[in-house]
């Protein structure tokens, strides 16, 4: 599916982006920087890439600042393991979890 710029990147629905940013506390989930300007500064990224079967679903999205988003796309293999861990934690019990419960199990480890 092509977007307005002519490339094959998907356009995620604005309401999904808004929900993801709100869930993530308007914070980049990699560098933990709080981003106040929401326009292009806090972007929504597919945890599991579309090319690998990822979908435009709330639980497959993560908020990243524009700098981390660019780094992730340039170094996909380096960042795929932490993102997989994030997805595994979300899906571990088959029940819905809040981002707070995920943060306690995962992101606190990243802050050490």
CNS distance restraints for C-alpha pairs under 8 A (distance, minus, plus):
assign (resid   1 and name CA) (resid   8 and name CA) 5.49 0.50 0.50
assign (resid   1 and name CA) (resid   9 and name CA) 6.93 0.50 0.50
assign (resid   1 and name CA) (resid  10 and name CA) 6.27 0.50 0.50
assign (resid   2 and name CA) (resid   6 and name CA) 5.49 0.50 0.50
assign (resid   2 and name CA) (resid   7 and name CA) 5.30 0.50 0.50
assign (resid   2 and name CA) (resid   8 and name CA) 4.38 0.50 0.50
assign (resid   2 and name CA) (resid   9 and name CA) 6.17 0.50 0.50
assign (resid   2 and name CA) (resid  10 and name CA) 6.70 0.50 0.50
assign (resid   3 and name CA) (resid   7 and name CA) 6.07 0.50 0.50
assign (resid   3 and name CA) (resid   8 and name CA) 6.51 0.50 0.50
assign (resid   3 and name CA) (resid   9 and name CA) 6.30 0.50 0.50
assign (resid   3 and name CA) (resid  10 and name CA) 6.24 0.50 0.50
assign (resid   3 and name CA) (resid  11 and name CA) 6.35 0.50 0.50
assign (resid  12 and name CA) (resid  16 and name CA) 6.91 0.50 0.50
assign (resid  12 and name CA) (resid  17 and name CA) 6.81 0.50 0.50
assign (resid  12 and name CA) (resid  56 and name CA) 6.36 0.50 0.50
assign (resid  13 and name CA) (resid  17 and name CA) 6.49 0.50 0.50
assign (resid  14 and name CA) (resid  18 and name CA) 6.14 0.50 0.50
assign (resid  15 and name CA) (resid  19 and name CA) 6.25 0.50 0.50
assign (resid  16 and name CA) (resid  20 and name CA) 6.19 0.50 0.50
assign (resid  16 and name CA) (resid  57 and name CA) 7.62 0.50 0.50
assign (resid  16 and name CA) (resid  58 and name CA) 6.30 0.50 0.50
assign (resid  17 and name CA) (resid  21 and name CA) 6.17 0.50 0.50
assign (resid  17 and name CA) (resid  43 and name CA) 7.97 0.50 0.50
assign (resid  17 and name CA) (resid  44 and name CA) 6.08 0.50 0.50
assign (resid  18 and name CA) (resid  22 and name CA) 6.13 0.50 0.50
assign (resid  19 and name CA) (resid  23 and name CA) 6.04 0.50 0.50
assign (resid  19 and name CA) (resid  58 and name CA) 7.59 0.50 0.50
assign (resid  20 and name CA) (resid  24 and name CA) 6.13 0.50 0.50
assign (resid  20 and name CA) (resid  44 and name CA) 7.24 0.50 0.50
assign (resid  20 and name CA) (resid  58 and name CA) 6.46 0.50 0.50
assign (resid  20 and name CA) (resid  61 and name CA) 6.63 0.50 0.50
assign (resid  20 and name CA) (resid  62 and name CA) 6.55 0.50 0.50
assign (resid  20 and name CA) (resid  63 and name CA) 6.60 0.50 0.50
assign (resid  21 and name CA) (resid  25 and name CA) 6.27 0.50 0.50
assign (resid  21 and name CA) (resid  26 and name CA) 5.01 0.50 0.50
assign (resid  21 and name CA) (resid  27 and name CA) 7.35 0.50 0.50
assign (resid  21 and name CA) (resid  42 and name CA) 7.61 0.50 0.50
assign (resid  21 and name CA) (resid  44 and name CA) 7.44 0.50 0.50
assign (resid  21 and name CA) (resid  62 and name CA) 7.83 0.50 0.50
assign (resid  21 and name CA) (resid  63 and name CA) 5.82 0.50 0.50
assign (resid  22 and name CA) (resid  26 and name CA) 5.74 0.50 0.50
assign (resid  23 and name CA) (resid  99 and name CA) 6.43 0.50 0.50
assign (resid  24 and name CA) (resid  28 and name CA) 7.60 0.50 0.50
assign (resid  24 and name CA) (resid  29 and name CA) 7.20 0.50 0.50
assign (resid  24 and name CA) (resid  62 and name CA) 7.51 0.50 0.50
assign (resid  24 and name CA) (resid  63 and name CA) 6.49 0.50 0.50
assign (resid  24 and name CA) (resid  99 and name CA) 6.83 0.50 0.50
assign (resid  25 and name CA) (resid  34 and name CA) 7.72 0.50 0.50
assign (resid  26 and name CA) (resid  34 and name CA) 5.90 0.50 0.50
assign (resid  26 and name CA) (resid  35 and name CA) 5.75 0.50 0.50
assign (resid  26 and name CA) (resid  36 and name CA) 7.01 0.50 0.50
assign (resid  26 and name CA) (resid  38 and name CA) 7.95 0.50 0.50
assign (resid  26 and name CA) (resid  42 and name CA) 7.32 0.50 0.50
assign (resid  26 and name CA) (resid  63 and name CA) 7.51 0.50 0.50
assign (resid  27 and name CA) (resid  32 and name CA) 5.72 0.50 0.50
assign (resid  27 and name CA) (resid  33 and name CA) 5.48 0.50 0.50
assign (resid  27 and name CA) (resid  34 and name CA) 4.17 0.50 0.50
assign (resid  27 and name CA) (resid  35 and name CA) 5.66 0.50 0.50
assign (resid  27 and name CA) (resid  42 and name CA) 7.63 0.50 0.50
assign (resid  27 and name CA) (resid  63 and name CA) 6.77 0.50 0.50
assign (resid  27 and name CA) (resid  64 and name CA) 7.34 0.50 0.50
assign (resid  27 and name CA) (resid  65 and name CA) 7.71 0.50 0.50
assign (resid  28 and name CA) (resid  32 and name CA) 4.89 0.50 0.50
assign (resid  28 and name CA) (resid  33 and name CA) 5.35 0.50 0.50
assign (resid  28 and name CA) (resid  34 and name CA) 6.39 0.50 0.50
assign (resid  28 and name CA) (resid  35 and name CA) 7.17 0.50 0.50
assign (resid  28 and name CA) (resid  42 and name CA) 6.96 0.50 0.50
assign (resid  28 and name CA) (resid  63 and name CA) 5.33 0.50 0.50
assign (resid  28 and name CA) (resid  64 and name CA) 4.27 0.50 0.50
assign (resid  28 and name CA) (resid  65 and name CA) 5.17 0.50 0.50
assign (resid  28 and name CA) (resid  68 and name CA) 7.84 0.50 0.50
assign (resid  29 and name CA) (resid  33 and name CA) 7.83 0.50 0.50
assign (resid  29 and name CA) (resid  62 and name CA) 6.93 0.50 0.50
assign (resid  29 and name CA) (resid  63 and name CA) 5.94 0.50 0.50
assign (resid  29 and name CA) (resid  64 and name CA) 5.91 0.50 0.50
assign (resid  30 and name CA) (resid  64 and name CA) 6.74 0.50 0.50
assign (resid  30 and name CA) (resid  68 and name CA) 6.90 0.50 0.50
assign (resid  31 and name CA) (resid  68 and name CA) 7.26 0.50 0.50
assign (resid  33 and name CA) (resid  65 and name CA) 7.63 0.50 0.50
assign (resid  35 and name CA) (resid  41 and name CA) 6.89 0.50 0.50
assign (resid  35 and name CA) (resid  42 and name CA) 6.25 0.50 0.50
assign (resid  35 and name CA) (resid  65 and name CA) 7.21 0.50 0.50
assign (resid  37 and name CA) (resid  41 and name CA) 6.17 0.50 0.50
assign (resid  37 and name CA) (resid  42 and name CA) 7.39 0.50 0.50
assign (resid  38 and name CA) (resid  42 and name CA) 5.37 0.50 0.50
assign (resid  38 and name CA) (resid  43 and name CA) 7.99 0.50 0.50
assign (resid  40 and name CA) (resid  66 and name CA) 6.99 0.50 0.50
assign (resid  41 and name CA) (resid  65 and name CA) 5.50 0.50 0.50
assign (resid  41 and name CA) (resid  66 and name CA) 5.23 0.50 0.50
assign (resid  42 and name CA) (resid  63 and name CA) 6.38 0.50 0.50
assign (resid  42 and name CA) (resid  64 and name CA) 5.66 0.50 0.50
assign (resid  42 and name CA) (resid  65 and name CA) 4.48 0.50 0.50
assign (resid  42 and name CA) (resid  66 and name CA) 6.11 0.50 0.50
assign (resid  43 and name CA) (resid  63 and name CA) 5.66 0.50 0.50
assign (resid  43 and name CA) (resid  64 and name CA) 5.24 0.50 0.50
assign (resid  43 and name CA) (resid  65 and name CA) 5.84 0.50 0.50
assign (resid  43 and name CA) (resid  66 and name CA) 6.21 0.50 0.50
assign (resid  43 and name CA) (resid  69 and name CA) 7.23 0.50 0.50
assign (resid  44 and name CA) (resid  61 and name CA) 6.22 0.50 0.50
assign (resid  44 and name CA) (resid  62 and name CA) 5.60 0.50 0.50
assign (resid  44 and name CA) (resid  63 and name CA) 4.66 0.50 0.50
assign (resid  44 and name CA) (resid  64 and name CA) 6.12 0.50 0.50
assign (resid  45 and name CA) (resid  61 and name CA) 5.45 0.50 0.50
assign (resid  45 and name CA) (resid  62 and name CA) 5.28 0.50 0.50
assign (resid  45 and name CA) (resid  63 and name CA) 6.22 0.50 0.50
assign (resid  45 and name CA) (resid  64 and name CA) 6.71 0.50 0.50
assign (resid  45 and name CA) (resid  69 and name CA) 7.23 0.50 0.50
assign (resid  46 and name CA) (resid  50 and name CA) 7.19 0.50 0.50
assign (resid  46 and name CA) (resid  54 and name CA) 6.97 0.50 0.50
assign (resid  46 and name CA) (resid  55 and name CA) 7.63 0.50 0.50
assign (resid  46 and name CA) (resid  56 and name CA) 7.35 0.50 0.50
assign (resid  46 and name CA) (resid  60 and name CA) 5.64 0.50 0.50
assign (resid  46 and name CA) (resid  61 and name CA) 4.73 0.50 0.50
assign (resid  46 and name CA) (resid  62 and name CA) 6.51 0.50 0.50
assign (resid  47 and name CA) (resid  54 and name CA) 7.49 0.50 0.50
assign (resid  47 and name CA) (resid  60 and name CA) 5.25 0.50 0.50
assign (resid  47 and name CA) (resid  61 and name CA) 5.58 0.50 0.50
assign (resid  47 and name CA) (resid  62 and name CA) 6.41 0.50 0.50
assign (resid  47 and name CA) (resid  83 and name CA) 5.83 0.50 0.50
assign (resid  47 and name CA) (resid  84 and name CA) 7.45 0.50 0.50
assign (resid  47 and name CA) (resid  87 and name CA) 7.39 0.50 0.50
assign (resid  48 and name CA) (resid  52 and name CA) 6.57 0.50 0.50
assign (resid  48 and name CA) (resid  53 and name CA) 7.13 0.50 0.50
assign (resid  48 and name CA) (resid  54 and name CA) 4.70 0.50 0.50
assign (resid  48 and name CA) (resid  55 and name CA) 7.69 0.50 0.50
assign (resid  48 and name CA) (resid  60 and name CA) 6.38 0.50 0.50
assign (resid  48 and name CA) (resid  83 and name CA) 7.73 0.50 0.50
assign (resid  48 and name CA) (resid  84 and name CA) 7.66 0.50 0.50
assign (resid  49 and name CA) (resid  53 and name CA) 6.62 0.50 0.50
assign (resid  49 and name CA) (resid  54 and name CA) 4.99 0.50 0.50
assign (resid  49 and name CA) (resid  55 and name CA) 7.78 0.50 0.50
assign (resid  50 and name CA) (resid  54 and name CA) 4.25 0.50 0.50
assign (resid  50 and name CA) (resid  55 and name CA) 5.93 0.50 0.50
assign (resid  54 and name CA) (resid  60 and name CA) 6.95 0.50 0.50
assign (resid  55 and name CA) (resid  60 and name CA) 6.72 0.50 0.50
assign (resid  56 and name CA) (resid  60 and name CA) 6.80 0.50 0.50
assign (resid  56 and name CA) (resid  61 and name CA) 7.41 0.50 0.50
assign (resid  57 and name CA) (resid  61 and name CA) 6.68 0.50 0.50
assign (resid  59 and name CA) (resid  87 and name CA) 7.92 0.50 0.50
assign (resid  59 and name CA) (resid  90 and name CA) 7.63 0.50 0.50
assign (resid  60 and name CA) (resid  87 and name CA) 7.43 0.50 0.50
assign (resid  64 and name CA) (resid  68 and name CA) 5.93 0.50 0.50
assign (resid  64 and name CA) (resid  69 and name CA) 5.49 0.50 0.50
assign (resid  65 and name CA) (resid  69 and name CA) 6.02 0.50 0.50
assign (resid  66 and name CA) (resid  70 and name CA) 6.19 0.50 0.50
assign (resid  67 and name CA) (resid  71 and name CA) 6.35 0.50 0.50
assign (resid  68 and name CA) (resid  72 and name CA) 6.01 0.50 0.50
assign (resid  69 and name CA) (resid  73 and name CA) 6.35 0.50 0.50
assign (resid  70 and name CA) (resid  74 and name CA) 6.27 0.50 0.50
assign (resid  71 and name CA) (resid  75 and name CA) 5.95 0.50 0.50
assign (resid  72 and name CA) (resid  76 and name CA) 5.26 0.50 0.50
assign (resid  72 and name CA) (resid  78 and name CA) 7.91 0.50 0.50
assign (resid  72 and name CA) (resid  79 and name CA) 6.20 0.50 0.50
assign (resid  75 and name CA) (resid  79 and name CA) 6.63 0.50 0.50
assign (resid  76 and name CA) (resid  80 and name CA) 5.87 0.50 0.50
assign (resid  77 and name CA) (resid  81 and name CA) 7.55 0.50 0.50
assign (resid  79 and name CA) (resid  83 and name CA) 6.49 0.50 0.50
assign (resid  80 and name CA) (resid  84 and name CA) 6.02 0.50 0.50
assign (resid  81 and name CA) (resid  85 and name CA) 6.22 0.50 0.50
assign (resid  82 and name CA) (resid  86 and name CA) 6.26 0.50 0.50
assign (resid  83 and name CA) (resid  87 and name CA) 6.34 0.50 0.50
assign (resid  84 and name CA) (resid  88 and name CA) 6.02 0.50 0.50
assign (resid  85 and name CA) (resid  89 and name CA) 6.12 0.50 0.50
assign (resid  86 and name CA) (resid  90 and name CA) 6.34 0.50 0.50
assign (resid  86 and name CA) (resid 102 and name CA) 7.55 0.50 0.50
assign (resid  86 and name CA) (resid 106 and name CA) 7.21 0.50 0.50
assign (resid  87 and name CA) (resid  91 and name CA) 6.23 0.50 0.50
assign (resid  88 and name CA) (resid  92 and name CA) 5.58 0.50 0.50
assign (resid  89 and name CA) (resid 102 and name CA) 6.67 0.50 0.50
assign (resid  90 and name CA) (resid  94 and name CA) 7.95 0.50 0.50
assign (resid  90 and name CA) (resid  96 and name CA) 7.44 0.50 0.50
assign (resid  90 and name CA) (resid  97 and name CA) 6.52 0.50 0.50
assign (resid  90 and name CA) (resid 102 and name CA) 6.98 0.50 0.50
assign (resid  91 and name CA) (resid  95 and name CA) 7.14 0.50 0.50
assign (resid  91 and name CA) (resid  96 and name CA) 7.97 0.50 0.50
assign (resid  97 and name CA) (resid 101 and name CA) 6.41 0.50 0.50
assign (resid  97 and name CA) (resid 102 and name CA) 7.17 0.50 0.50
assign (resid  98 and name CA) (resid 102 and name CA) 6.69 0.50 0.50
assign (resid  99 and name CA) (resid 103 and name CA) 6.04 0.50 0.50
assign (resid 100 and name CA) (resid 104 and name CA) 6.33 0.50 0.50
assign (resid 101 and name CA) (resid 105 and name CA) 6.57 0.50 0.50
assign (resid 102 and name CA) (resid 106 and name CA) 5.95 0.50 0.50
assign (resid 102 and name CA) (resid 107 and name CA) 7.40 0.50 0.50
assign (resid 103 and name CA) (resid 107 and name CA) 4.65 0.50 0.50
assign (resid 103 and name CA) (resid 108 and name CA) 6.30 0.50 0.50
assign (resid 104 and name CA) (resid 108 and name CA) 5.78 0.50 0.50
assign (resid 105 and name CA) (resid 109 and name CA) 7.39 0.50 0.50
assign (resid 106 and name CA) (resid 110 and name CA) 6.85 0.50 0.50
assign (resid 107 and name CA) (resid 111 and name CA) 6.53 0.50 0.50
assign (resid 108 and name CA) (resid 112 and name CA) 6.97 0.50 0.50
